[in-house]
Amino acid sequence: MKARVEADAKGRRHVHDACIEPCAIERGMRVIGGKWTGSVLWHLKDGPVRFNDLARMIGGASKKMITERLRQLEAQDLINRQVMDTAPVSVQYEITEFGRTALGFLEELRKWSESLPEDMVND
């Protein structure tokens, strides 16, 4: 449903028929907008990656945060977790076909981000 904005006699704006459910952008951001989520998916795009390698690729994120994000992404069927039968035991992660559907707009976000002025980016 599309929201309609009207002004009353005093010029005050009123919204009618607003969406009760979140809009498509908000829904998508709820899935992919968490801190480090896009980075995790991006670093898995070229194939399976072991946890410690992934942690090194994502500088600035704690292992605890990466673990939380990986669990969330696995629950959403965006990645698969595989325990390797090695000594010591290691775990690797791989993006799913569903997860790959996010790579197109992550690539566009990467391009857009690279075009931003340096002073616009706050670290």
Salt bridges, closest charged atoms under 4 A:
GLU6 OE2 - ARG4 NE 2.92
GLU6 OE1 - HIS16 NE2 3.57
ASP8 OD2 - ARG12 NE 2.92
ASP8 OD2 - HIS14 NE2 2.97
ASP17 OD2 - ARG4 NH1 2.60
GLU26 OE2 - ARG30 NH2 2.49
ASP46 OD2 - LYS45 NZ 3.14
ASP53 OD1 - ARG56 NH2 2.53
GLU107 OE2 - ARG110 NH2 2.49
GLU108 OE2 - LYS111 NZ 3.66
GLU114 OE2 - ARG110 NH1 2.87
